[in-house]
Structure formats: structure tokens, C-alpha cells
Amino acid sequence: GENVEQHPSTLSVQEGDSAVIKCTYSDSASNYFPWYKQELGKGPQLIIDIRSNVGEKKDQRIAVTLNKTAKHFSLHITETQPEDSAVYFCAARMDTGRRALTFGSGTRLQVQP
Amino acid sequence: DAMVIQNPRYQVTQFGKPVTLSCSQTLNHNVMYWYQQKSSQAPKLLFHYYDKDFNNEADTPDNFQSRRPNTSFCFLDIRSPGLGDAAMYLCATSIIGVGYNEQFFGPGTRLTVL
């Protein structure tokens, strides 16, 4: 089955700096890669996703890049703000078979004001 | 707004006392999932329904059961909760079709077992 590894487990940045979180996946058949933000006591919220036919996607301060050959994808947050502080999960899935997400272990991002 | 709703948000039960968590959705999605999330861990899939087709994960304990009486509702039954079952339980939905992949989560139910 799919295995997703996520790094780092914790990340502390100063407000205004950029943050990068990296994930690798094992199953080359995976073709959908979402990123979720989870605030304390809440369910995960989808913030951005990318499909395997695209190498990069941007949405305001958030971007995701995908390298299919190397089987890794990254989340980039620019101009970080204190409200970006949360746990971020990457995930992977293939669009055949189970269609269940395999999650990374999560990154706790702390943005220092 | 269309959404995934979970009730209750907080549930306290006693060791061994059956408990039912509920999830409803107004998205009309054909797939509903139940995840267990323990502190500082990623969500772990317990099972999912594709329409009425029930799919159990191989490592989901028999103590966990699920029902989906219609498209909008899905229930998680824990027959005999143990201390190790204390966790956040997340319901999610998705629609399977060309171009649709997003999975939307509810706010979760935090289960405490005394």
C-alpha cells in the first residue's frame, strides 16, 4: 500500500518568513495530493491540492509543487502570519481502487509574531 | 452552506458502555469515511461507504461498526469502548467521478472514555 512520509514534524518561523513542508510517497500510481490544515480541536480543512498532471499550483500565499519522478511534493507558505499556525497534513491517493487518503504524520507550524 | 456535520462534538462514555457517533452531510456525496485521530497523530481510516457498499480497513477492530441508512447520514458505533478508544473521530465525504477528488472533513467528535 501507499506510504507517505512528511518532514519536518515541527517548524517554527518568524512572521513574514516562508515555510516549506515536504512529503514523499511510495506508490507511483498515486495521482492526487491534497494538503490539509488542522487547527486545535477542529477537523482538517483542505487548503490546496494538486493532481499528477500538474507540476505546480498556487493560491495566493500558498503553493504546492510536485515531482512525480522523485515522488515528492511540497507545500510552500509565503509571508507567514500568526493565523497560519496549525498542524499541516499532506496526503496521497490514487483514483482507482480504494480512493482513501493516506496521510503523512503531520507538521506543527508555529509562526512567531 | 453545504457541509459535513458531526454530533455530538464532545462525547463522554464509560468503559464498556456502547456509544454512537453521528455524521450528516448536505453535499450529496456518495462516499463517507470514518477516521480515528489520536493526539499528535494523522487521521487513521477505519472504514468507508461507497454508496451502500461498506469497506472495512483490515486493521479496524471488530469493536467498531458503522451504518449508513441513507446518503446523508452515517453512524459510528463503538460496542464496548476501551480506554484506548479515546480519540477524535472524524467523518469525511467525497464524490467519486471524473474531476472530483476532494475529501471534506467534519469538525470531529472528541470521545472520552472514563
HADDOCK unambig.tbl for C-alpha pairs under 7 A between the chains (distance, minus, plus):
assign (segid A and resid 42 and name CA) (segid B and resid 107 and name CA) 5.03 0.50 0.50
assign (segid A and resid 42 and name CA) (segid B and resid 108 and name CA) 6.53 0.50 0.50
assign (segid A and resid 43 and name CA) (segid B and resid 90 and name CA) 6.79 0.50 0.50
assign (segid A and resid 43 and name CA) (segid B and resid 105 and name CA) 5.92 0.50 0.50
assign (segid A and resid 43 and name CA) (segid B and resid 106 and name CA) 5.69 0.50 0.50
assign (segid A and resid 43 and name CA) (segid B and resid 107 and name CA) 4.20 0.50 0.50
assign (segid A and resid 43 and name CA) (segid B and resid 108 and name CA) 5.54 0.50 0.50
assign (segid A and resid 44 and name CA) (segid B and resid 105 and name CA) 6.06 0.50 0.50
assign (segid A and resid 45 and name CA) (segid B and resid 105 and name CA) 6.74 0.50 0.50
assign (segid A and resid 103 and name CA) (segid B and resid 42 and name CA) 6.24 0.50 0.50
assign (segid A and resid 104 and name CA) (segid B and resid 42 and name CA) 6.63 0.50 0.50
assign (segid A and resid 105 and name CA) (segid B and resid 41 and name CA) 6.15 0.50 0.50
assign (segid A and resid 105 and name CA) (segid B and resid 42 and name CA) 5.17 0.50 0.50
assign (segid A and resid 106 and name CA) (segid B and resid 42 and name CA) 6.28 0.50 0.50
